[in-house]
């Protein structure tokens, strides 16, 4: 199993959030990112980064005043 640095995970989180802002394909963006970074296990990167991006995304929704029932 290959090592994935915290910096790469943070870049992937930012990529997911930016992709959401522009209604893009998050998974495809991560696949492309992993190819550029020479990371073999894109699924692992996606799983970790998506989990953390969801948390950050919900924080953004709360700050924007979104009804809590739409924040998970």
Phi and psi in degrees as a GROMACS rama.xvg file:
@    title "Ramachandran Plot"
@    xaxis  label "Phi"
@    yaxis  label "Psi"
@TYPE xy
-86.7398  152.952  UNK-2
-83.1255  134.949  UNK-3
-119.739  119.908  UNK-4
-72.7791  157.207  UNK-5
-61.7501  -35.1992  UNK-6
-62.6182  -41.9811  UNK-7
-65.9173  -39.287  UNK-8
-63.6402  -43.8827  UNK-9
-62.4949  -38.2989  UNK-10
-64.5331  -39.814  UNK-11
-66.3162  -37.9785  UNK-12
-61.0211  -47.9675  UNK-13
-61.0483  -39.5783  UNK-14
-62.4796  -44.0828  UNK-15
-62.1229  -46.5693  UNK-16
-63.4697  -44.0971  UNK-17
-63.7192  -37.7184  UNK-18
-65.1364  -39.0158  UNK-19
-63.0446  -41.0259  UNK-20
-57.5991  -34.5475  UNK-21
-104.835  14.514  UNK-22
54.3723  42.7487  UNK-23
-96.0493  -175.726  UNK-24
-90.8581  103.676  UNK-25
-60.6573  -44.8204  UNK-26
-64.9828  -42.6711  UNK-27
-63.8849  -37.968  UNK-28
-62.6733  -40.1804  UNK-29
-69.008  -39.6273  UNK-30
-60.2762  -46.3595  UNK-31
-62.6954  -42.9212  UNK-32
-59.3239  -46.1896  UNK-33
-65.3548  -36.3075  UNK-34
-63.8304  -43.0723  UNK-35
-64.4316  -36.0443  UNK-36
-89.4982  0.0882111  UNK-37
59.4716  43.2711  UNK-38
-101.348  124.583  UNK-39
-76.0595  -39.376  UNK-40
-98.4933  78.6773  UNK-41
-67.121  -27.99  UNK-42
-65.2203  -38.8754  UNK-43
-65.2135  -45.031  UNK-44
-61.0059  -45.8101  UNK-45
-61.5364  -44.6759  UNK-46
-61.1342  -47.635  UNK-47
-68.3656  -50.2299  UNK-48
-66.3118  -37.8835  UNK-49
-65.4005  -41.7377  UNK-50
-58.7848  -47.2287  UNK-51
-71.4869  -35.569  UNK-52
-66.0417  -37.254  UNK-53
-60.4665  -42.095  UNK-54
-62.1432  -47.6485  UNK-55
-64.8978  -40.329  UNK-56
-60.9909  -41.6891  UNK-57
-66.128  -35.6804  UNK-58
-63.5648  -41.4194  UNK-59
-62.0794  -40.9501  UNK-60
-64.0558  -41.6902  UNK-61
-62.7924  -43.4462  UNK-62
-63.3562  -29.7365  UNK-63
-83.0172  -4.62195  UNK-64
86.5023  20.2442  UNK-65
-67.1699  140.46  UNK-66
-54.2214  130.432  UNK-67
-56.3241  -24.7525  UNK-68
-67.1151  -15.7112  UNK-69
-97.9553  3.10582  UNK-70
-108.178  127.036  UNK-71
